[in-house]
Amino acid sequence: MKIEPQKEPLSDEFSQDVAATTTASTMSSTSEVSHAQDVPARKRVSSWSVLRNRNYALIFWGQLLSSAGTQMQIVAVAWQVYLLTHSAIALGLIGLVQAIPRLIFSLVGGVLADVFDRRKMLLIVEVLLATMSAILALCTYFGVINIVIIYVVILVAASVSAFEFPTRQSIIPTLVPREQLRDAMSLSMVMMQLTFIVGPTVGGFVIAWLGIANTYWIDVVSYFVVMGSLLLMVIPRVPLEKRAQAGVGALVDGLRFLRAHPVILAVLSLDFCANFFGSPRALLPVYASDILHIGPQGLGLLLAATSIGAVALTPLTGRIGRIRRQGMGIVIAILCWGVFIVAFGFSPGPLLLSAIFLAGSGAADMVSMILRGVIIQLITPDEFRGRISSVNAMFVIGGPMLGQFESGIVAGIFTPEISVISGGAVCIVATLAIVALVPGLLKVRVK
């Protein structure tokens, strides 16, 4: 791992990051060799060849089915909240209720992922999340569901999920050889985008055909799939001498590592701004019901459109992961995201045109996610991955959830259209501001 020589000097901040990255490379190389599966060297055929690694394939397919069920649950929750309240602010509050525990507990989850057995942690998390979906299903079936119950369940589930993301992200790099890490990260992102297509699309039709309660039960079943895959996996542990010790000291060490690598903080800030200001997801039920008049089936298609655009880039994920100027690629992708969101806000329909604009934003977001993942995973050694992944979760998961609250409030004060258009415009301005403050970001190259 190294930063390629630059024709022009980086800023002092990024020069320090180059030195720190070189040190991290030395630490990481030994760790990666000891943890990655022993897979014979072969000529790279395609990004999908990484699925020949048994343990990675198990977590990939298990998470694919489980995440699809989770996305169906998300559609059901949003639709149910809107049916109960008919309020854009109530939809925005879903994001706030989810964001608060994730921001509070993500760093703790990252520390625990570097201390304890990561597979056991994931198993406990999956059991608890399945229980939360079962509670929603039972309350809906017996007709006792209300907005308070939904928010409480969401709050608990988000608290548990704060431990899931950093643990899962820190596991993936230990399952494949270093030369296949880019492909593994790219396919994991493709997998998540596939679930954003299948889950919402199927979820919308399941709600219409089978009802909200049965949608929740399908999510419960999906959690048992990923539990089965985890039980079949062999996941290497961080060596004892490198393992973090539970406590504040481990958290402080993780924050010091992040401070020594400002390039990570810069790309995370870009993603946070894009999702906080520019995500229209919370308002899509309003668009489906009151603006486009397309019902729950149409809502599922709107929710899936962003991911359809992302998955359309699947044949190019390998090439995207090998873009040389990752920093510039991220900036351009986020600017394109903002432009497509503004276009969606101005579009009065029909459904196809609105879906095309959302798909364009999803394609731009996919490029940003792949390049951001490459930068973070190649810089970070294994013993720090849980903690750095937890910071990543605070930005890339907390940002969209807080953004749902922001867009709901703006829509409640003004209109949904104004909320979406202004959010996309502010995303563009914020991206340009970050580039102006950190000009060296455009020249970042991590190998």
C-alpha positions as a Markdown table, in Angstrom:
| # | Residue | x | y | z |
|---|---|---|---|---|
| 1 | Met | 0.0 | 0.0 | 0.0 |
| 2 | Lys | 1.4 | 3.4 | -0.8 |
| 3 | Ile | 0.4 | 6.8 | -2.0 |
| 4 | Glu | 1.7 | 7.5 | -5.5 |
| 5 | Pro | 4.1 | 10.3 | -6.0 |
| 6 | Gln | 2.5 | 13.6 | -6.9 |
| 7 | Lys | 3.7 | 16.1 | -9.5 |
| 8 | Glu | 2.6 | 18.8 | -7.1 |
| 9 | Pro | 3.1 | 18.8 | -3.4 |
| 10 | Leu | 0.1 | 18.1 | -1.2 |
| 11 | Ser | -0.9 | 20.3 | 1.7 |
| 12 | Asp | 0.9 | 19.8 | 5.0 |
| 13 | Glu | -2.1 | 17.9 | 6.3 |
| 14 | Phe | -2.0 | 15.4 | 3.5 |
| 15 | Ser | 1.8 | 15.2 | 3.6 |
| 16 | Gln | 1.4 | 13.9 | 7.1 |
| 17 | Asp | -1.2 | 11.5 | 5.9 |
| 18 | Val | 1.2 | 10.1 | 3.4 |
| 19 | Ala | 3.7 | 9.3 | 6.1 |
| 20 | Ala | 1.1 | 7.8 | 8.3 |
| 21 | Thr | -0.3 | 5.7 | 5.5 |
| 22 | Thr | 3.2 | 4.3 | 4.8 |
| 23 | Thr | 3.4 | 3.3 | 8.5 |
| 24 | Ala | -0.1 | 1.8 | 8.3 |
| 25 | Ser | 1.0 | -0.2 | 5.2 |
| 26 | Thr | 3.8 | -1.9 | 7.1 |
| 27 | Met | 1.4 | -2.8 | 9.9 |
| 28 | Ser | -1.3 | -3.9 | 7.6 |
| 29 | Ser | 0.7 | -6.1 | 5.3 |
| 30 | Thr | 1.7 | -8.5 | 8.0 |
| 31 | Ser | -1.9 | -8.6 | 9.4 |
| 32 | Glu | -3.4 | -9.2 | 6.0 |
| 33 | Val | -1.1 | -12.1 | 5.2 |
| 34 | Ser | -1.9 | -13.7 | 8.6 |
| 35 | His | -5.7 | -13.3 | 8.3 |
| 36 | Ala | -6.6 | -13.6 | 4.7 |
| 37 | Gln | -7.6 | -17.0 | 3.3 |
| 38 | Asp | -4.9 | -19.0 | 1.6 |
| 39 | Val | -6.1 | -18.7 | -2.0 |
| 40 | Pro | -3.7 | -19.7 | -4.8 |
| 41 | Ala | -2.5 | -16.8 | -6.9 |
| 42 | Arg | -4.2 | -16.7 | -10.2 |
| 43 | Lys | -4.8 | -14.3 | -13.1 |
| 44 | Arg | -7.6 | -12.0 | -12.2 |
| 45 | Val | -10.7 | -12.9 | -14.4 |
| 46 | Ser | -13.4 | -10.6 | -13.0 |
| 47 | Ser | -14.6 | -9.0 | -9.8 |
| 48 | Trp | -17.0 | -11.9 | -9.3 |
| 49 | Ser | -14.0 | -14.3 | -8.9 |
| 50 | Val | -13.7 | -13.2 | -5.3 |
| 51 | Leu | -16.8 | -15.3 | -4.6 |
| 52 | Arg | -14.5 | -18.4 | -4.9 |
| 53 | Asn | -13.5 | -17.7 | -1.3 |
| 54 | Arg | -15.9 | -19.8 | 0.7 |
| 55 | Asn | -16.1 | -17.6 | 3.8 |
| 56 | Tyr | -16.6 | -14.5 | 1.8 |
| 57 | Ala | -19.3 | -16.2 | -0.4 |
| 58 | Leu | -21.2 | -17.3 | 2.7 |
| 59 | Ile | -21.3 | -13.8 | 4.2 |
| 60 | Phe | -22.1 | -12.3 | 0.8 |
| 61 | Trp | -25.1 | -14.5 | 0.0 |
| 62 | Gly | -26.4 | -14.6 | 3.6 |
| 63 | Gln | -26.3 | -10.8 | 3.9 |
| 64 | Leu | -27.9 | -10.4 | 0.5 |
| 65 | Leu | -31.0 | -12.2 | 1.6 |
| 66 | Ser | -31.1 | -10.7 | 5.1 |
| 67 | Ser | -30.6 | -7.1 | 3.8 |
| 68 | Ala | -33.4 | -7.6 | 1.2 |
| 69 | Gly | -35.7 | -8.5 | 4.1 |
| 70 | Thr | -34.6 | -5.5 | 6.1 |
| 71 | Gln | -35.4 | -3.2 | 3.1 |
| 72 | Met | -38.8 | -4.7 | 2.9 |
| 73 | Gln | -39.3 | -3.9 | 6.5 |
| 74 | Ile | -38.2 | -0.3 | 6.0 |
| 75 | Val | -40.8 | 0.2 | 3.3 |
| 76 | Ala | -43.5 | -1.3 | 5.6 |
| 77 | Val | -42.5 | 1.0 | 8.4 |
| 78 | Ala | -42.5 | 4.1 | 6.3 |
| 79 | Trp | -45.8 | 3.2 | 4.7 |
| 80 | Gln | -47.4 | 2.3 | 8.1 |
| 81 | Val | -46.2 | 5.6 | 9.7 |
| 82 | Tyr | -47.6 | 7.6 | 6.9 |
| 83 | Leu | -50.9 | 5.8 | 7.0 |
| 84 | Leu | -51.1 | 6.5 | 10.8 |
| 85 | Thr | -50.1 | 10.1 | 10.6 |
| 86 | His | -50.2 | 11.5 | 7.1 |
| 87 | Ser | -47.3 | 13.7 | 8.2 |
| 88 | Ala | -43.9 | 14.4 | 6.5 |
| 89 | Ile | -42.5 | 15.4 | 9.8 |
| 90 | Ala | -43.5 | 12.0 | 11.3 |
| 91 | Leu | -41.6 | 10.3 | 8.4 |
| 92 | Gly | -38.6 | 12.5 | 9.1 |
| 93 | Leu | -38.6 | 11.5 | 12.7 |
| 94 | Ile | -37.9 | 7.9 | 11.7 |
| 95 | Gly | -34.5 | 9.1 | 10.6 |
| 96 | Leu | -33.9 | 11.0 | 13.7 |
| 97 | Val | -34.9 | 8.1 | 16.0 |
| 98 | Gln | -32.5 | 5.8 | 14.0 |
| 99 | Ala | -29.7 | 8.3 | 13.9 |
| 100 | Ile | -29.4 | 9.1 | 17.6 |
| 101 | Pro | -28.5 | 5.6 | 18.8 |
| 102 | Arg | -26.2 | 5.0 | 15.9 |
| 103 | Leu | -24.2 | 8.1 | 16.6 |
| 104 | Ile | -24.0 | 7.3 | 20.3 |
| 105 | Phe | -23.2 | 3.6 | 20.1 |
| 106 | Ser | -21.3 | 3.2 | 16.8 |
| 107 | Leu | -17.9 | 4.0 | 18.3 |
| 108 | Val | -18.6 | 1.6 | 21.1 |
| 109 | Gly | -19.5 | -1.0 | 18.5 |
| 110 | Gly | -16.3 | -0.4 | 16.7 |
| 111 | Val | -14.2 | -0.9 | 19.9 |
| 112 | Leu | -16.0 | -4.2 | 20.7 |
| 113 | Ala | -15.5 | -5.4 | 17.1 |
| 114 | Asp | -11.7 | -5.0 | 17.7 |
| 115 | Val | -11.9 | -6.7 | 21.1 |
| 116 | Phe | -14.3 | -9.7 | 20.9 |
| 117 | Asp | -15.1 | -12.5 | 18.5 |
| 118 | Arg | -16.7 | -10.7 | 15.5 |
| 119 | Arg | -18.8 | -13.7 | 14.4 |
| 120 | Lys | -20.4 | -14.1 | 17.8 |
| 121 | Met | -21.2 | -10.4 | 17.9 |
| 122 | Leu | -22.9 | -10.6 | 14.6 |
| 123 | Leu | -25.0 | -13.6 | 15.7 |
| 124 | Ile | -26.2 | -11.8 | 18.8 |
| 125 | Val | -27.1 | -8.7 | 16.7 |
| 126 | Glu | -29.1 | -10.7 | 14.2 |
| 127 | Val | -31.1 | -12.5 | 16.9 |
| 128 | Leu | -32.0 | -9.1 | 18.5 |
| 129 | Leu | -33.0 | -7.5 | 15.1 |
| 130 | Ala | -35.2 | -10.5 | 14.3 |
| 131 | Thr | -36.9 | -10.1 | 17.6 |
| 132 | Met | -37.6 | -6.4 | 16.8 |
| 133 | Ser | -39.3 | -7.3 | 13.5 |
| 134 | Ala | -41.3 | -10.0 | 15.2 |
| 135 | Ile | -42.6 | -7.4 | 17.7 |
| 136 | Leu | -43.8 | -5.1 | 14.8 |
| 137 | Ala | -45.4 | -8.1 | 13.1 |
| 138 | Leu | -47.3 | -9.2 | 16.3 |
| 139 | Cys | -48.5 | -5.7 | 17.2 |
| 140 | Thr | -49.7 | -5.1 | 13.6 |
| 141 | Tyr | -51.5 | -8.5 | 13.5 |
| 142 | Phe | -53.3 | -7.9 | 16.7 |
| 143 | Gly | -54.2 | -4.3 | 15.8 |
| 144 | Val | -52.4 | -2.7 | 18.7 |
| 145 | Ile | -49.7 | -1.0 | 16.6 |
| 146 | Asn | -49.3 | 2.8 | 17.1 |
| 147 | Ile | -46.7 | 5.4 | 16.3 |
| 148 | Val | -45.1 | 5.2 | 19.8 |
| 149 | Ile | -44.6 | 1.4 | 19.5 |
| 150 | Ile | -43.0 | 1.9 | 16.0 |
| 151 | Tyr | -40.6 | 4.6 | 17.2 |
| 152 | Val | -39.6 | 2.5 | 20.3 |
| 153 | Val | -38.9 | -0.6 | 18.2 |
| 154 | Ile | -37.0 | 1.5 | 15.6 |
| 155 | Leu | -34.9 | 3.1 | 18.5 |
| 156 | Val | -34.0 | -0.3 | 19.9 |
| 157 | Ala | -33.2 | -1.8 | 16.5 |
| 158 | Ala | -31.0 | 1.2 | 15.6 |
| 159 | Ser | -29.1 | 0.8 | 18.8 |
| 160 | Val | -28.4 | -2.9 | 18.0 |
| 161 | Ser | -27.5 | -2.1 | 14.4 |
| 162 | Ala | -24.8 | 0.3 | 15.6 |
| 163 | Phe | -22.8 | -2.8 | 16.6 |
| 164 | Glu | -23.6 | -4.6 | 13.3 |
| 165 | Phe | -22.1 | -2.3 | 10.7 |
| 166 | Pro | -18.5 | -1.9 | 12.1 |
| 167 | Thr | -18.3 | -5.6 | 12.9 |
| 168 | Arg | -19.4 | -6.7 | 9.4 |
| 169 | Gln | -17.2 | -4.2 | 7.7 |
| 170 | Ser | -14.1 | -5.3 | 9.7 |
| 171 | Ile | -14.7 | -8.9 | 8.9 |
| 172 | Ile | -14.7 | -8.7 | 5.1 |
| 173 | Pro | -11.0 | -7.7 | 4.6 |
| 174 | Thr | -10.0 | -10.8 | 6.6 |
| 175 | Leu | -11.7 | -13.2 | 4.3 |
| 176 | Val | -9.9 | -12.6 | 1.0 |
| 177 | Pro | -6.3 | -12.1 | -0.2 |
| 178 | Arg | -5.1 | -8.5 | -0.3 |
| 179 | Glu | -5.1 | -8.5 | -4.1 |
| 180 | Gln | -8.8 | -9.2 | -4.1 |
| 181 | Leu | -9.8 | -6.7 | -1.4 |
| 182 | Arg | -11.0 | -4.1 | -3.9 |
| 183 | Asp | -13.2 | -6.6 | -5.6 |
| 184 | Ala | -14.6 | -7.8 | -2.3 |
| 185 | Met | -15.5 | -4.3 | -1.2 |
| 186 | Ser | -17.0 | -3.4 | -4.6 |
| 187 | Leu | -19.1 | -6.5 | -4.7 |
| 188 | Ser | -20.3 | -6.0 | -1.1 |
| 189 | Met | -21.5 | -2.5 | -2.1 |
| 190 | Val | -23.2 | -4.0 | -5.2 |
| 191 | Met | -24.8 | -6.5 | -2.9 |
| 192 | Met | -26.2 | -3.8 | -0.7 |
| 193 | Gln | -27.5 | -1.9 | -3.7 |
| 194 | Leu | -29.2 | -5.1 | -5.0 |
| 195 | Thr | -31.0 | -5.3 | -1.7 |
| 196 | Phe | -32.1 | -1.7 | -2.1 |
| 197 | Ile | -33.7 | -2.8 | -5.4 |
| 198 | Val | -35.2 | -6.2 | -4.5 |
| 199 | Gly | -36.3 | -5.2 | -1.0 |
| 200 | Pro | -38.3 | -2.1 | -1.7 |
| 201 | Thr | -39.7 | -3.3 | -5.0 |
| 202 | Val | -40.9 | -6.6 | -3.6 |
| 203 | Gly | -41.8 | -5.0 | -0.3 |
| 204 | Gly | -44.2 | -2.6 | -2.0 |
| 205 | Phe | -46.1 | -5.5 | -3.7 |
| 206 | Val | -46.0 | -7.7 | -0.6 |
| 207 | Ile | -47.6 | -4.9 | 1.4 |
| 208 | Ala | -50.3 | -4.5 | -1.2 |
| 209 | Trp | -50.9 | -8.2 | -1.6 |
| 210 | Leu | -50.2 | -9.8 | 1.8 |
| 211 | Gly | -50.3 | -6.8 | 4.2 |
| 212 | Ile | -47.9 | -5.1 | 6.5 |
| 213 | Ala | -47.7 | -7.8 | 9.2 |
| 214 | Asn | -46.6 | -10.5 | 6.7 |
| 215 | Thr | -44.0 | -8.2 | 5.4 |
| 216 | Tyr | -42.5 | -8.0 | 8.9 |
| 217 | Trp | -42.6 | -11.8 | 9.2 |
| 218 | Ile | -40.6 | -12.1 | 5.9 |
| 219 | Asp | -37.9 | -9.9 | 7.4 |
| 220 | Val | -37.8 | -12.2 | 10.5 |
| 221 | Val | -37.2 | -15.2 | 8.3 |
| 222 | Ser | -34.4 | -13.4 | 6.4 |
| 223 | Tyr | -32.4 | -12.9 | 9.6 |
| 224 | Phe | -32.3 | -16.7 | 10.1 |
| 225 | Val | -30.6 | -17.0 | 6.7 |
| 226 | Val | -27.7 | -14.8 | 7.7 |
| 227 | Met | -27.4 | -16.6 | 11.0 |
| 228 | Gly | -27.0 | -19.9 | 9.2 |
| 229 | Ser | -24.2 | -18.4 | 7.0 |
| 230 | Leu | -22.4 | -17.1 | 10.0 |
| 231 | Leu | -22.5 | -20.5 | 11.8 |
| 232 | Leu | -20.9 | -22.1 | 8.7 |
| 233 | Met | -18.1 | -19.5 | 8.4 |
| 234 | Val | -14.5 | -19.5 | 9.8 |
| 235 | Ile | -13.5 | -15.9 | 10.6 |
| 236 | Pro | -9.9 | -15.2 | 11.6 |
| 237 | Arg | -9.4 | -13.2 | 14.8 |
| 238 | Val | -7.0 | -10.3 | 15.4 |
| 239 | Pro | -3.8 | -11.7 | 17.0 |
| 240 | Leu | -3.8 | -11.4 | 20.8 |
| 241 | Glu | -0.8 | -9.1 | 20.8 |
| 242 | Lys | -2.6 | -6.6 | 18.5 |
| 243 | Arg | -6.1 | -6.9 | 19.9 |
| 244 | Ala | -7.5 | -3.7 | 21.4 |
| 245 | Gln | -8.3 | -3.7 | 25.1 |
| 246 | Ala | -11.9 | -2.9 | 26.0 |
| 247 | Gly | -12.1 | 0.6 | 27.5 |
| 248 | Val | -11.7 | 4.3 | 26.7 |
| 249 | Gly | -8.1 | 3.8 | 25.7 |
| 250 | Ala | -9.0 | 1.7 | 22.7 |
| 251 | Leu | -11.4 | 4.4 | 21.6 |
| 252 | Val | -8.8 | 7.1 | 22.0 |
| 253 | Asp | -6.3 | 5.1 | 19.9 |
| 254 | Gly | -8.9 | 4.8 | 17.1 |
| 255 | Leu | -9.5 | 8.5 | 17.2 |
| 256 | Arg | -5.7 | 9.2 | 17.1 |
| 257 | Phe | -5.4 | 6.9 | 14.0 |
| 258 | Leu | -8.2 | 8.9 | 12.3 |
| 259 | Arg | -6.5 | 12.2 | 13.2 |
| 260 | Ala | -3.3 | 10.9 | 11.7 |
| 261 | His | -5.1 | 10.2 | 8.4 |
| 262 | Pro | -7.1 | 13.3 | 7.4 |
| 263 | Val | -7.8 | 11.9 | 4.0 |
| 264 | Ile | -10.3 | 9.4 | 5.6 |
| 265 | Leu | -12.0 | 12.2 | 7.5 |
| 266 | Ala | -12.3 | 14.3 | 4.3 |
| 267 | Val | -14.0 | 11.7 | 2.2 |
| 268 | Leu | -16.3 | 10.8 | 5.0 |
| 269 | Ser | -17.3 | 14.5 | 5.4 |
| 270 | Leu | -18.1 | 14.6 | 1.7 |
| 271 | Asp | -20.4 | 11.6 | 1.9 |
| 272 | Phe | -22.1 | 13.0 | 5.1 |
| 273 | Cys | -22.9 | 16.3 | 3.4 |
| 274 | Ala | -24.4 | 14.5 | 0.3 |
| 275 | Asn | -26.6 | 12.3 | 2.4 |
| 276 | Phe | -27.6 | 14.9 | 5.1 |
| 277 | Phe | -28.7 | 17.6 | 2.6 |
| 278 | Gly | -29.4 | 15.7 | -0.6 |
| 279 | Ser | -31.2 | 12.5 | 0.3 |
| 280 | Pro | -35.0 | 12.6 | -0.6 |
| 281 | Arg | -35.7 | 9.1 | 0.8 |
| 282 | Ala | -37.8 | 10.2 | 3.7 |
| 283 | Leu | -40.1 | 12.1 | 1.4 |
| 284 | Leu | -40.7 | 9.3 | -1.1 |
| 285 | Pro | -43.9 | 8.1 | 0.6 |
| 286 | Val | -45.3 | 11.6 | 0.2 |
| 287 | Tyr | -44.3 | 11.7 | -3.5 |
| 288 | Ala | -45.9 | 8.2 | -4.0 |
| 289 | Ser | -49.2 | 9.1 | -2.2 |
| 290 | Asp | -49.8 | 12.9 | -2.9 |
| 291 | Ile | -47.6 | 14.0 | -5.8 |
| 292 | Leu | -47.2 | 11.1 | -8.2 |
| 293 | His | -50.3 | 9.2 | -6.9 |
| 294 | Ile | -48.7 | 5.7 | -7.5 |
| 295 | Gly | -49.5 | 3.9 | -4.2 |
| 296 | Pro | -47.3 | 1.5 | -2.3 |
| 297 | Gln | -46.3 | -0.4 | -5.4 |
| 298 | Gly | -45.0 | 2.9 | -6.9 |
| 299 | Leu | -43.3 | 3.7 | -3.6 |
| 300 | Gly | -41.3 | 0.5 | -3.8 |
| 301 | Leu | -40.2 | 1.4 | -7.3 |
| 302 | Leu | -39.1 | 4.9 | -6.2 |
| 303 | Leu | -37.2 | 3.5 | -3.3 |
| 304 | Ala | -35.5 | 1.0 | -5.6 |
| 305 | Ala | -34.7 | 3.4 | -8.4 |
| 306 | Thr | -31.5 | 4.8 | -6.8 |
| 307 | Ser | -30.1 | 1.3 | -6.4 |
| 308 | Ile | -31.1 | 0.3 | -9.9 |
| 309 | Gly | -28.8 | 3.1 | -11.1 |
| 310 | Ala | -26.0 | 1.9 | -8.8 |
| 311 | Val | -26.3 | -1.8 | -9.8 |
| 312 | Ala | -26.3 | -0.7 | -13.5 |
| 313 | Leu | -22.6 | 0.0 | -12.9 |
| 314 | Thr | -21.9 | -3.5 | -11.7 |
| 315 | Pro | -19.9 | -4.5 | -14.9 |
| 316 | Leu | -17.6 | -1.4 | -14.2 |
| 317 | Thr | -17.0 | -1.9 | -10.5 |
| 318 | Gly | -13.6 | -3.4 | -11.0 |
| 319 | Arg | -12.5 | -0.4 | -13.2 |
| 320 | Ile | -14.1 | 2.1 | -10.8 |
| 321 | Gly | -12.1 | 0.6 | -7.9 |
| 322 | Arg | -8.9 | 1.1 | -9.9 |
| 323 | Ile | -9.4 | 4.8 | -10.7 |
| 324 | Arg | -6.1 | 6.4 | -9.9 |
| 325 | Arg | -7.3 | 9.7 | -8.5 |
| 326 | Gln | -9.8 | 8.5 | -6.0 |
| 327 | Gly | -10.2 | 11.8 | -4.3 |
| 328 | Met | -11.1 | 13.6 | -7.6 |
| 329 | Gly | -13.5 | 10.7 | -8.5 |
| 330 | Ile | -15.4 | 11.1 | -5.2 |
| 331 | Val | -15.8 | 14.8 | -5.6 |
| 332 | Ile | -17.1 | 14.5 | -9.2 |
| 333 | Ala | -19.5 | 11.7 | -8.2 |
| 334 | Ile | -21.0 | 13.7 | -5.3 |
| 335 | Leu | -21.5 | 16.8 | -7.5 |
| 336 | Cys | -23.3 | 14.6 | -10.0 |
| 337 | Trp | -25.5 | 13.2 | -7.1 |
| 338 | Gly | -26.5 | 16.8 | -6.2 |
| 339 | Val | -27.4 | 17.6 | -9.8 |
| 340 | Phe | -29.7 | 14.5 | -10.2 |
| 341 | Ile | -31.4 | 15.2 | -6.9 |
| 342 | Val | -32.2 | 18.8 | -8.0 |
| 343 | Ala | -33.6 | 17.4 | -11.2 |
| 344 | Phe | -35.8 | 14.9 | -9.4 |
| 345 | Gly | -37.1 | 17.7 | -7.2 |
| 346 | Phe | -38.1 | 19.8 | -10.2 |
| 347 | Ser | -39.7 | 16.8 | -12.0 |
| 348 | Pro | -43.5 | 16.6 | -11.6 |
| 349 | Gly | -43.5 | 13.1 | -13.0 |
| 350 | Pro | -44.4 | 10.7 | -14.7 |
| 351 | Leu | -43.0 | 7.9 | -12.6 |
| 352 | Leu | -40.5 | 6.8 | -15.2 |
| 353 | Leu | -38.8 | 10.2 | -15.4 |
| 354 | Ser | -38.6 | 10.6 | -11.6 |
| 355 | Ala | -37.1 | 7.1 | -11.4 |
| 356 | Ile | -34.5 | 7.9 | -14.1 |
| 357 | Phe | -33.3 | 10.9 | -12.1 |
| 358 | Leu | -33.1 | 8.9 | -8.9 |
| 359 | Ala | -31.2 | 6.1 | -10.8 |
| 360 | Gly | -28.7 | 8.7 | -12.0 |
| 361 | Ser | -28.1 | 9.8 | -8.4 |
| 362 | Gly | -27.7 | 6.1 | -7.4 |
| 363 | Ala | -25.0 | 5.6 | -10.1 |
| 364 | Ala | -23.1 | 8.6 | -8.9 |
| 365 | Asp | -23.4 | 7.4 | -5.3 |
| 366 | Met | -22.0 | 4.0 | -6.3 |
| 367 | Val | -18.9 | 5.5 | -7.7 |
| 368 | Ser | -18.4 | 7.5 | -4.5 |
| 369 | Met | -19.0 | 4.4 | -2.2 |
| 370 | Ile | -16.5 | 2.2 | -4.1 |
| 371 | Leu | -13.7 | 4.8 | -4.1 |
| 372 | Arg | -14.4 | 5.7 | -0.5 |
| 373 | Gly | -14.3 | 2.1 | 0.6 |
| 374 | Val | -11.0 | 1.5 | -1.3 |
| 375 | Ile | -9.3 | 4.5 | 0.4 |
| 376 | Ile | -10.5 | 3.5 | 3.9 |
| 377 | Gln | -9.8 | -0.2 | 3.7 |
| 378 | Leu | -6.4 | 0.1 | 2.1 |
| 379 | Ile | -5.2 | 2.7 | 4.6 |
| 380 | Thr | -6.6 | 1.0 | 7.8 |
| 381 | Pro | -4.7 | -2.0 | 9.3 |
| 382 | Asp | -6.9 | -4.9 | 10.6 |
| 383 | Glu | -6.5 | -4.2 | 14.3 |
| 384 | Phe | -8.1 | -0.7 | 13.7 |
| 385 | Arg | -10.8 | -1.7 | 11.2 |
| 386 | Gly | -13.6 | -2.1 | 13.7 |
| 387 | Arg | -13.1 | 1.4 | 15.2 |
| 388 | Ile | -12.6 | 3.1 | 11.8 |
| 389 | Ser | -15.6 | 1.3 | 10.4 |
| 390 | Ser | -17.6 | 2.6 | 13.3 |
| 391 | Val | -16.6 | 6.2 | 12.4 |
| 392 | Asn | -17.5 | 5.4 | 8.8 |
| 393 | Ala | -20.9 | 4.2 | 10.1 |
| 394 | Met | -21.5 | 7.4 | 12.0 |
| 395 | Phe | -21.0 | 9.4 | 8.7 |
| 396 | Val | -22.5 | 7.2 | 6.0 |
| 397 | Ile | -25.4 | 5.8 | 8.1 |
| 398 | Gly | -26.0 | 8.6 | 10.6 |
| 399 | Gly | -25.8 | 11.2 | 7.8 |
| 400 | Pro | -28.8 | 9.8 | 5.8 |
| 401 | Met | -30.9 | 9.2 | 8.9 |
| 402 | Leu | -30.3 | 12.8 | 10.2 |
| 403 | Gly | -31.0 | 13.9 | 6.6 |
| 404 | Gln | -34.4 | 12.2 | 6.7 |
| 405 | Phe | -35.2 | 14.4 | 9.7 |
| 406 | Glu | -33.9 | 17.5 | 8.0 |
| 407 | Ser | -35.8 | 16.9 | 4.8 |
| 408 | Gly | -39.0 | 16.1 | 6.7 |
| 409 | Ile | -38.8 | 19.3 | 8.7 |
| 410 | Val | -38.1 | 21.5 | 5.6 |
| 411 | Ala | -41.0 | 19.7 | 3.8 |
| 412 | Gly | -43.3 | 20.4 | 6.8 |
| 413 | Ile | -42.4 | 24.1 | 6.9 |
| 414 | Phe | -42.4 | 24.6 | 3.1 |
| 415 | Thr | -43.2 | 21.8 | 0.6 |
| 416 | Pro | -41.6 | 18.4 | -0.3 |
| 417 | Glu | -40.5 | 19.8 | -3.6 |
| 418 | Ile | -38.6 | 22.7 | -2.0 |
| 419 | Ser | -37.0 | 20.3 | 0.5 |
| 420 | Val | -35.6 | 18.1 | -2.2 |
| 421 | Ile | -34.4 | 20.9 | -4.5 |
| 422 | Ser | -32.8 | 22.9 | -1.8 |
| 423 | Gly | -31.2 | 19.8 | -0.4 |
| 424 | Gly | -29.5 | 18.9 | -3.7 |
| 425 | Ala | -28.3 | 22.5 | -4.2 |
| 426 | Val | -26.8 | 22.7 | -0.7 |
| 427 | Cys | -25.1 | 19.4 | -1.3 |
| 428 | Ile | -23.3 | 20.9 | -4.4 |
| 429 | Val | -22.3 | 24.0 | -2.5 |
| 430 | Ala | -21.0 | 22.0 | 0.5 |
| 431 | Thr | -18.9 | 19.8 | -1.7 |
| 432 | Leu | -17.3 | 22.7 | -3.4 |
| 433 | Ala | -16.7 | 24.3 | 0.0 |
| 434 | Ile | -14.9 | 21.2 | 1.3 |
| 435 | Val | -12.7 | 21.0 | -1.8 |
| 436 | Ala | -11.8 | 24.7 | -1.3 |
| 437 | Leu | -10.8 | 24.0 | 2.3 |
| 438 | Val | -8.9 | 20.9 | 1.5 |
| 439 | Pro | -7.5 | 21.3 | -2.1 |
| 440 | Gly | -5.2 | 18.3 | -1.7 |
| 441 | Leu | -8.2 | 16.1 | -1.7 |
| 442 | Leu | -8.4 | 16.2 | -5.5 |
| 443 | Lys | -4.9 | 14.7 | -5.7 |
| 444 | Val | -5.3 | 11.8 | -3.3 |
| 445 | Arg | -4.2 | 8.4 | -4.8 |
| 446 | Val | -4.0 | 5.3 | -2.6 |
| 447 | Lys | -2.5 | 2.0 | -3.9 |
